[in-house]
């Protein structure tokens, strides 16, 4: 259904680049602050998965130490002296200390490594849950971007309607000025009534604050629209007043059952909750597995020297390799066990997500019903406003034809033209209401208004 707005009501500029709704949606999904925030959430969730995968690999590090210290060493001189058969020598040994504190410098450097061998599913489950967590976040972000698309459609429509209202009020003010001058001139020449002049003046004065208010609202609407797109607040690129949304003109109205089926199947927020429930259920198994041992390996190789010139000596090498086990034997009695409590906590959170998903699935039916009614109402309103506009157009044509013969006054013609401009504004408003209703119905079914490829 194509509608042409006459009398220049916000007609697109022929030689000026205009911003279409599809381009605005694309900009919002690629350049806006909100979309960048959503993308950073994806970055974090993906890096979290990489973090868990990294636990499978050995942790290799270099070490280097220089220091000075002392330690007790058994006095070998006393042992040798005491073994002598000479009584004087033995007496001398009795006065010697059993241990001597030896002080020395130490120099060491090398490599050391540690890693898991078998964790009874703790690591593999953590990696799998991190992957599911990334999927849940991705689905949540997808729905958030769909909500952003709806905000752009609403903001785009608000700007077009607000600017059109400014133009209608401005033209009405111009007509009111003409009417006032005409009536005032007629009254000065002895025609007409003083009350008509005063009413015309009151009408003219009342339009001035309305124009100021509408200009303020139009400016606020445009600034909010620019914010959503990530544009400078002062950007005034003209908008395409046709407001064409891809596929909107021929978008069929689905049946209620088909729309609900699509919503349950495609809604990313519902899928995100369902996946999140799996994440929390799986994470509880990690804490349950903490009651099983973790087997790992360690290794170390380097140089241990007591003098700087020994640092490159192969003789002073040291190495160590081994396998270790850590095992939680006791962390509380019964339900007071720390890991058992955390298992219960994560399972509880999993049930909460399941409840939320179930509640959302039930509410989808209400949301789809509302979107379908809005779509039907918007279609009806658009048809009615077009009929009203056509009737106003015919009325203006008839009055203009009757005016030369003196059958009607000029004020009647001017008033009819004001009515026509209001009717045209009604058509514009109804058309954008239909576009918003189509967008709302699509999003209720989990469909994107525009697809923007993501680089991972």
C-alpha positions in Angstrom: 0.0 0.0 0.0 1.6 3.2 -1.2 0.7 6.6 0.2 1.8 9.9 -1.3 1.8 13.0 1.0 0.7 16.1 -0.9 1.2 19.8 -0.2 4.9 19.2 0.5 4.3 17.6 3.9 7.8 16.5 4.8 8.5 15.3 1.2 12.0 13.8 0.8 14.5 16.2 -0.6 15.2 15.3 -4.2 18.8 16.4 -4.2 19.7 15.7 -0.5 20.9 12.5 0.8 18.3 11.1 3.2 18.6 8.5 6.0 16.3 5.5 5.4 15.0 3.3 8.2 17.0 0.3 7.0 20.2 2.3 7.1 19.3 3.7 10.5 18.8 0.2 11.8 22.1 -0.9 10.4 23.9 2.0 11.9 22.4 1.3 15.3 23.5 -2.3 15.2 27.1 -1.4 14.2 28.0 2.0 15.5 25.8 2.8 18.5 27.1 2.7 22.1 24.5 0.1 23.1 25.6 -2.3 20.3 29.2 -1.8 21.4 28.3 -2.7 24.9 26.5 -5.8 23.7 29.5 -6.8 21.6 31.8 -6.5 24.6 29.6 -8.9 26.5 30.2 -11.4 23.7 33.9 -10.8 23.9 33.9 -11.5 27.6 31.9 -14.7 27.3 34.1 -16.0 24.6 37.3 -15.2 26.5 35.8 -17.0 29.5 35.5 -20.2 27.4 39.1 -19.7 26.3 40.2 -19.3 29.9 38.6 -22.7 30.8 40.1 -24.4 27.8 43.5 -23.1 28.8 43.4 -25.1 32.0 44.0 -28.2 29.9 47.5 -27.1 28.9 50.6 -27.1 31.2 51.4 -24.0 33.1 55.0 -23.4 32.3 57.0 -20.6 34.0 60.6 -19.5 34.4 62.2 -18.8 37.7 65.3 -17.1 38.9 66.5 -16.4 42.4 69.5 -14.9 44.1 70.0 -14.8 47.8 72.0 -15.5 50.9 71.1 -17.7 53.7 72.3 -20.1 56.4 71.3 -23.6 57.6 72.6 -26.0 60.3 75.0 -28.7 59.1 76.2 -31.6 61.2 79.8 -31.0 62.5 81.8 -33.7 60.7 85.0 -32.5 62.3 83.6 -33.5 65.7 82.7 -37.0 64.5 86.2 -37.5 63.1 87.9 -36.1 66.2 85.7 -38.3 68.6 86.8 -41.4 66.6 90.4 -40.8 67.6 91.9 -43.1 70.3 93.8 -40.3 71.9 92.1 -39.2 75.1 93.1 -35.6 74.7 91.7 -35.5 71.2 88.5 -37.0 72.4 88.3 -34.4 75.1 88.7 -31.7 72.5 85.9 -33.2 70.5 83.5 -33.1 73.5 83.8 -29.3 73.5 82.9 -29.0 69.8 79.2 -28.2 68.8 77.2 -31.0 67.2 76.0 -28.7 64.3 77.5 -25.7 62.6 75.5 -23.0 60.9 76.8 -22.6 57.3 76.1 -19.3 55.5 76.3 -19.1 51.7 75.1 -17.4 48.6 72.7 -19.2 46.3 72.0 -18.7 42.7 69.3 -20.6 40.8 67.3 -20.4 37.6 65.3 -22.7 35.3 61.9 -23.8 34.1 59.0 -25.4 36.0 55.7 -26.8 34.8 52.5 -28.2 36.2 49.3 -29.5 34.7 46.4 -31.8 35.2 46.4 -35.5 34.3 42.9 -36.5 35.4 40.3 -34.5 37.2 37.2 -36.8 37.2 35.3 -34.5 34.9 35.9 -31.2 36.6 37.8 -29.6 33.8 35.9 -31.1 30.9 32.6 -30.1 32.5 33.9 -26.6 33.2 34.8 -26.2 29.5 31.5 -27.5 28.3 29.6 -25.2 30.7 31.7 -22.2 29.5 30.8 -23.0 25.9 27.1 -23.2 26.9 27.5 -19.9 28.8 28.8 -18.3 25.7 25.8 -19.6 23.8 23.4 -18.2 26.5 25.1 -14.8 26.4 25.0 -14.7 22.6 21.3 -15.4 22.6 20.7 -12.8 25.3 22.7 -10.2 23.2 20.7 -11.2 20.1 17.5 -10.4 21.9 18.9 -7.1 23.3 19.8 -6.1 19.7 16.3 -6.9 18.5 15.0 -4.6 21.3 17.4 -2.0 20.1 16.0 -2.3 16.6 12.5 -1.7 17.9 13.8 1.4 19.8 15.2 2.7 16.5 11.9 2.2 14.7 10.1 4.0 17.5 12.6 6.8 17.5 12.6 7.2 13.7 8.8 7.4 13.7 8.8 9.9 16.6 11.2 12.2 14.7 9.2 12.1 11.4 5.8 12.7 13.2 7.3 15.5 15.4 8.8 17.3 12.5 5.6 16.9 10.5 3.6 18.4 13.3 5.9 21.4 13.4 5.3 21.9 9.7 1.5 21.5 10.0 1.3 24.0 12.9 3.6 26.4 11.0 1.3 26.3 8.0 -1.7 26.6 10.2 -0.2 29.7 11.8 0.4 31.2 8.3 -3.2 30.5 7.4 -4.4 31.9 10.7 -2.5 35.1 10.0 -4.1 35.4 6.6 -7.5 34.8 8.1 -7.0 37.4 10.8 -5.8 40.0 8.3 -8.8 39.3 6.0 -11.4 39.5 8.8 -9.7 42.5 10.3 -9.7 44.3 6.9 -13.3 43.4 6.3 -14.3 44.6 9.7 -12.5 47.9 9.2 -14.4 48.4 6.0 -17.7 47.8 7.7 -18.1 44.0 7.0 -18.2 41.1 9.4 -18.4 40.9 13.2 -15.9 42.0 15.8 -16.2 38.6 17.5 -14.9 36.9 14.4 -11.8 39.1 14.4 -11.2 38.4 18.1 -11.6 34.7 17.6 -9.2 34.7 14.7 -6.7 36.6 16.8 -7.1 34.2 19.7 -6.5 31.2 17.3 -3.4 32.9 15.9 -1.9 33.5 19.4 -2.7 30.0 20.6 -0.7 28.5 17.8 2.5 30.3 18.7 3.2 28.3 22.0 2.1 25.1 20.3 4.8 25.6 17.6 7.4 26.3 20.3 6.4 23.1 22.2 6.3 21.0 19.0 9.8 22.3 18.0 11.1 21.4 21.4 9.6 17.9 21.1 11.0 17.5 17.6 14.5 18.5 18.7 14.4 16.1 21.7 13.1 13.3 19.5 15.9 13.9 17.0 18.6 14.0 19.6 17.4 10.7 21.1 17.3 9.2 17.6 20.9 10.3 17.0 22.0 8.8 20.3 20.5 5.4 19.4 22.5 5.5 16.1 25.7 6.6 17.7 25.6 9.9 15.7 26.5 13.4 16.9 23.5 14.9 18.7 23.4 17.8 16.3 23.1 15.7 13.2 20.2 16.9 11.0 20.4 14.5 8.1 16.9 14.4 6.6 14.9 11.2 7.2 13.1 9.3 4.5 9.5 10.2 5.4 8.2 7.1 3.5 9.8 5.1 6.4 10.0 2.0 4.4 10.9 -1.1 6.4 12.2 -4.0 4.4 9.3 -6.3 3.5 6.8 -4.2 5.5 4.5 -3.3 2.5 3.8 -6.9 1.7 4.2 -8.4 5.1 1.4 -11.0 5.5 -0.5 -11.2 8.7 0.2 -14.7 10.2 -2.4 -16.7 12.0 -2.3 -16.7 15.8 -1.1 -20.4 16.1 1.6 -19.8 13.5 2.8 -16.7 15.2 2.9 -18.3 18.6 4.8 -21.3 17.2 7.4 -19.1 15.6 7.8 -17.1 18.9 8.4 -20.3 20.9 10.8 -21.6 18.3 12.8 -18.4 17.6 12.7 -16.2 20.6 16.4 -15.7 21.7 15.5 -14.6 25.2 13.6 -17.8 25.8 16.4 -19.9 24.4 18.9 -18.0 26.5 17.1 -18.9 29.7 16.8 -22.5 28.8 20.6 -22.7 28.0 21.4 -20.8 31.3 19.5 -23.4 33.2 21.7 -26.1 31.7 24.8 -24.1 32.5 23.9 -23.9 36.2 22.8 -27.5 36.4 26.1 -28.6 34.8 28.2 -26.3 37.0 26.7 -28.0 40.1 28.3 -31.2 38.9 31.7 -29.5 39.1 31.3 -28.9 42.8 30.0 -32.4 43.3 33.2 -33.7 41.5 35.3 -31.8 44.0 34.9 -34.8 46.3 36.9 -36.8 43.8 40.7 -36.5 43.6 42.6 -34.3 41.1 45.7 -35.9 39.7 48.4 -33.7 38.3 52.0 -33.6 37.3 54.9 -31.2 38.1 58.3 -30.8 36.6 61.3 -28.6 37.3 64.8 -28.2 35.7 67.5 -25.6 36.3 70.8 -24.7 37.9 71.6 -24.4 41.6 74.9 -22.6 42.2 76.7 -21.1 45.2 79.1 -19.0 43.2 78.4 -16.9 40.1 80.9 -18.7 37.9 78.9 -22.0 38.6 75.8 -20.6 36.9 76.8 -22.1 33.5 78.1 -25.4 35.0 76.3 -28.5 34.0 77.5 -30.1 37.2 75.2 -27.8 39.2 72.0 -28.8 37.4 68.9 -29.8 39.3 65.7 -31.4 38.2 62.6 -32.9 39.6 59.5 -34.6 38.1 56.6 -36.1 39.8 52.8 -36.8 40.1 50.6 -35.3 42.8 47.1 -35.9 44.1 44.8 -33.4 45.9 41.7 -34.7 47.5 39.1 -33.1 49.6 38.6 -35.5 52.5 36.4 -33.4 54.8 34.7 -30.0 54.3 31.8 -30.3 56.7 29.2 -32.7 58.0 26.2 -33.7 55.9 24.5 -30.6 54.4 27.1 -28.4 56.0 29.7 -29.6 53.5 31.0 -26.6 51.6 30.8 -28.3 48.2 27.5 -29.9 48.9 26.1 -26.5 49.7 27.4 -25.0 46.5 25.9 -27.9 44.5 22.5 -27.1 46.1 23.0 -23.4 45.4 23.7 -23.9 41.7 20.9 -26.4 41.3 18.6 -23.8 42.9 19.7 -21.2 40.4 19.1 -23.7 37.6 15.5 -24.2 38.7 15.0 -20.4 38.8 16.0 -20.2 35.2 13.7 -23.0 34.3 10.8 -21.3 36.0 11.7 -18.0 34.2 11.8 -19.8 30.9 8.4 -21.4 31.6 6.9 -18.1 32.6 8.3 -16.3 29.5 7.0 -19.1 27.3 3.5 -18.6 28.7 3.7 -14.8 28.4 4.7 -15.1 24.7 1.1 -16.0 23.9 -0.1 -12.7 25.5 2.6 -10.7 23.7 1.8 -12.2 20.3 -1.9 -11.6 20.8 -1.3 -8.0 21.6 1.0 -7.6 18.6 -1.6 -9.2 16.3 -4.3 -6.9 17.6 -2.0 -3.9 17.1 -1.3 -4.9 13.6 -5.0 -5.3 12.7 -5.8 -2.0 14.4 -2.9 -0.3 12.5 -4.1 -1.6 9.2 -7.7 -0.4 9.9 -6.5 3.0 11.1 -4.4 3.5 8.0 -7.3 2.6 5.7 -9.6 5.0 7.7 -7.1 7.8 7.7 -6.6 7.5 3.9 -10.3 7.7 3.4 -10.4 10.7 5.7 -7.6 12.3 3.8 -9.3 11.7 0.5 -12.5 13.2 1.8 -10.7 16.3 3.0 -9.0 16.6 -0.4 -12.4 16.4 -2.1 -13.8 19.0 0.3 -11.0 21.5 -0.4 -11.5 21.0 -4.1 -15.3 21.6 -3.8 -14.9 24.7 -1.7 -12.3 26.2 -4.0 -14.7 25.6 -6.9 -17.5 27.3 -5.0 -15.5 30.3 -3.7 -15.4 32.3 -7.0 -19.2 32.4 -7.1 -19.4 33.7 -3.6 -21.2 30.6 -2.2 -18.5 30.2 0.5 -16.2 32.5 2.4 -12.5 32.4 2.0 -12.2 31.5 5.7 -14.1 28.3 4.9 -11.5 27.4 2.2 -8.6 28.2 4.5 -10.2 26.1 7.3 -10.7 23.2 4.9 -7.1 23.4 3.9 -6.0 23.2 7.5 -8.2 20.2 7.9 -6.5 18.6 4.9 -3.1 19.1 6.3 -4.2 17.6 9.6 -5.7 14.6 7.7 -2.3 14.2 5.9 -0.6 14.2 9.2 -3.1 11.6 10.3 -2.1 9.4 7.3 1.6 9.8 8.1 1.0 8.9 11.7 -1.1 5.9 10.8 1.4 4.7 8.3 4.2 4.8 10.8 1.9 3.2 13.4 1.5 0.3 11.0 5.3 0.1 10.5 5.8 0.0 14.3 3.0 -2.7 14.6 4.7 -4.8 11.9 8.1 -4.4 13.6 6.5 -5.3 17.0 4.9 -8.4 15.6 8.2 -9.6 13.9 10.1 -9.1 17.1 7.4 -10.9 19.1 8.1 -13.9 16.9 11.8 -13.6 17.4 12.6 -12.2 13.9 15.2 -9.6 13.2 14.2 -6.4 11.3 17.5 -6.4 9.6 20.4 -8.8 9.5 23.9 -7.6 10.2 26.7 -10.1 10.0 29.0 -10.4 13.1 32.7 -10.9 12.9 34.0 -13.3 15.5 
